[in-house]
């Protein structure tokens, strides 16, 4: 997943809500699954108090309701109340809903605790005193939940801020990259959700320590251990030896952290050994695989960029071939007109040529231009040629080009080669000649036809055995710029030449 993809994935509210929803749902499902195991964490307290214990009455059903209520409250607070409070929309209404929700949650949890902690009724002389203590504890727990919800929201939005500024952070600290920040934020959110759902203390601690170690090892391996190991004869073996050394050095510090959280020496050593195996067998190989995959992707991206550069160079070369060819033809036309008369026609021709040259200098090198500008250029070209042919009765030029009012775009200099080819090969001052040009648009399709007469070239004509580059170039440009979006039909007989182009804009 690319950096941009991850950023969009985390920044888009809909996508972020999906992540949080499925994380909470997954933990809720696992919490329900824990009830099926038949383990009774509170049975010892009932046995010590001498109270008859029923698994379903004193644990299963109360915990089932507890997990379900906590799950629904999390969804309501996280996806409805807090977003409105942050956006400051109907502030007092949602503050009231927040208060009512947590008062109701405190009452529900207190009622459930009268079953799960029924053994407390034997410790106090008065029943009301027991109820007071149970409900006081439930409201204290509810208040801690509210603080955790607030802390969860602060972490979430702080994380999003860090992700949006990950480039700046990485410029100062190379190892703190966008993916490391994302993993760390997901770790914090998952630990908080476990706390909110009141998961077993041991489960939360083991998950928190092992997953945080995995994130730290990933960052260290990805940006330090693997790059150094690549210079060795057997890079993967060198890398795994480095990971083993780091894992062994971290064994005792992890034991210390686990002992401080669990207060059980044997459990701390056992979980730390399990952590070492997990990092060696899962985290380290997975990090190596991800590193090699990204390196291969970067290499492919480099090749694609190189090929794209070649394609752009080819397009620029094709355009450079087309432009001078037209300029020479236009200058020849003006020269012929100047020989005929020194009048307004020459001035008009020069003005048209100036407009066309400005078009070529300012718009010809753009990726796309307005279709109306391309049509204006086409009309200028035809009008310029009419200065040369209008005095000949044997030459018929018919033009039916519709105006385009909406903002359709086209690649520049795509239509002119067909018209230029028609004037080049379809006009003879000695024989009857004709050129018919039509253009119209329907929705997003352009229909362009050029139909002209042809004449056999004289033996002395230097271009008799040469094929012009104009049509060949425009075919290549169509293939490059409009793949599967155009249809080009060219028919030729000894007397006629016909071109039909359908283009999806």
Secondary structure as GFF3:
##gff-version 3
##sequence-region A 1 505
A	DSSP	alpha_helix	3	11	.	.	.	ID=ss1
A	DSSP	alpha_helix	13	36	.	.	.	ID=ss2
A	DSSP	alpha_helix	43	49	.	.	.	ID=ss3
A	DSSP	alpha_helix	55	55	.	.	.	ID=ss4
A	DSSP	pi_helix	56	60	.	.	.	ID=ss5
A	DSSP	alpha_helix	61	76	.	.	.	ID=ss6
A	DSSP	pi_helix	77	81	.	.	.	ID=ss7
A	DSSP	alpha_helix	82	87	.	.	.	ID=ss8
A	DSSP	alpha_helix	91	116	.	.	.	ID=ss9
A	DSSP	three_ten_helix	118	122	.	.	.	ID=ss10
A	DSSP	alpha_helix	127	164	.	.	.	ID=ss11
A	DSSP	alpha_helix	166	172	.	.	.	ID=ss12
A	DSSP	alpha_helix	178	196	.	.	.	ID=ss13
A	DSSP	alpha_helix	201	220	.	.	.	ID=ss14
A	DSSP	pi_helix	221	225	.	.	.	ID=ss15
A	DSSP	alpha_helix	226	229	.	.	.	ID=ss16
A	DSSP	alpha_helix	235	262	.	.	.	ID=ss17
A	DSSP	alpha_helix	265	278	.	.	.	ID=ss18
A	DSSP	pi_helix	279	283	.	.	.	ID=ss19
A	DSSP	alpha_helix	284	340	.	.	.	ID=ss20
A	DSSP	alpha_helix	344	362	.	.	.	ID=ss21
A	DSSP	beta_strand	369	370	.	.	.	ID=ss22
A	DSSP	alpha_helix	371	389	.	.	.	ID=ss23
A	DSSP	beta_strand	395	401	.	.	.	ID=ss24
A	DSSP	beta_strand	409	410	.	.	.	ID=ss25
A	DSSP	alpha_helix	416	426	.	.	.	ID=ss26
A	DSSP	beta_strand	433	442	.	.	.	ID=ss27
A	DSSP	beta_strand	445	453	.	.	.	ID=ss28
A	DSSP	alpha_helix	469	481	.	.	.	ID=ss29
A	DSSP	beta_strand	486	492	.	.	.	ID=ss30
A	DSSP	beta_strand	496	504	.	.	.	ID=ss31
###
